[in-house]
Amino acid sequence: PPPPPPRGGVRRVCLETKHNYASNTRLALRVTIPCAASLSVTFDPRNSTKGGSDVLTLFSDSHMKELVGVPYHGPPGAQNWPAVPVVRGGALTIYFESDDGPPDWGYRIFIQPLGGDGKAISSAGMWFESVPGVLHPTRGKHDISLL
């Protein structure tokens, strides 16, 4: 289980793959921070996956229909890992899938809860859940840090 939240609540969530991630990884996770009016998502500048075949996709809904930003993949840099738009509401679905080829560094994302004024807030609670829209079994590992 993840470590307990710091005193004063969760200020930011760090979610990442193992570095390097494993081949044939399929990870799907929904992060919910109920007190957040919106979420700010940022990437580690080292994010790197095999372009075109190992892809991180973000969704605002649990059915994985409402895409946030673009599918993210490829070597480090803003052309492959551009800024993520602010996510309205307090939930985000993260989906990552890799093929059977050699893996790369992977990804690390930071999720910051925002209040109605758009400023960073701390949250007393949050939860993670599997995504029912993923029909195939998930494989791989997310590491979660509460900052």
N, C-alpha and C positions, 0 to 999 in steps of 0.2 A: 504493500500500500504506500501511497505518497506520504511524505512527512506531514506532520500537522501544520496548519497555517501559522504564519508568524503572528506575534502579538499585534492586535489591532486589525486583524483580518488579512485577506489575500489582496496584495497590491498588484500583482502581475503573475501570470501563469507562463511557464516555459514548457513547451512540448517539443520533443525531438525524437528522431530515430536514433538507433545505435549508429556510431560512426566507425567505420563504414557500415551502412545497412546491409542486410543479407539479400541475396538474390531471391526471387520469387516471394517478395514481401507483399502482403496486402493488409493494410491497416485502415480501420474506420473508427472514428471516435467523435462523439458529440460532447462539447464542453458547454455547460450552462452556468452562467453567473446571474442569478435571478434579479439582483438589485441594479444591474447595469442597464442604462437606457440604450447604450451602444457599446461596441467593442472596437478597440484599435489593435490592429495586427501588424507586427513588424517582423522582418526576417533577419537572421544572422547573415553577415556578409559572406560567410564561407559556404552558404548553401550551394550544393552542387549535386545534380543527379545526371544520369545518362539521358541526354536530350531526346525527346520524342517517345521514349519507351518507359522511363521511370518518372512518374508524374505525381505531383502533389496538387490536389484540387480542394478548394474551399467552397462550402455552401452555407447559406443562411438558414436553410431548412433541414429537417431530419430526413426528408425523402430524397435528398440530393438532386433537386431540380433547379434550385435558385442559386446559380453560380455567383461567387464573389470574386471579382477580379478576372483573372485568366488562369488556365492551367499553368502551373509553374514547373519548369524543368530546365535542365541544361547546366552549363558551367556557371560559376559565380558571376554576378554583375547585374546591373539594373535592367539590361535588355531581356534577361531570362527570369529575373526575380523582381519585377517592378513593384512599386508601392501598392499595398492592398487598400481598397476603399474602406472607409469606416463601415462596420457592420451594424445595421439598425437592429436593436433588440439585444438581449443578453445571451444569445446562443450561437454557436458556430460548429459546423460539421467539418472534420478534417478527414480527407481520404487520400491515401498514398498507395500506389501499386508499382511494383518493379517486375521486370521480366527475369529470365533465367541467365542473363549475361552477367558480366562482372559489374559489381556495384560501385558506387561512388561515395562521397562523404555523407550525403543525406541532407537533412534539413533540421533546423532549430527555429521555432517560431515563438514569439512572445505575444501574449494576449493580455491587453490592458483594459479593465472595465472603466467605462466613462459614465459620468452622471448626465442628467438632462441638459446641463450647460456645456457639455463636451469636454469637461475637465476630468482628469484621472481621479478615481475614487478607490477606496478599499472596500472589499466585500467580506461580510462575515460568513458567507456560505457559497458553495459552488459544488457542482458534481460533474462526473464523467459517466457516459453510458455508451453501450455498443449501439450500432446503427442498424435498425431492422431492414433497411433498404439494401443491405449488402447480402446477396444470396449465397455467395461462396464463403467458406470458412476463412477467417482472418489468420494471417501468419505474420510473425515479426514481433517487434517490441517497441513501444513508446516509452520514453522516460519522461516523467512529469516532475517538475519542480514548482513549488509555490513560493513566490518571491515577495 
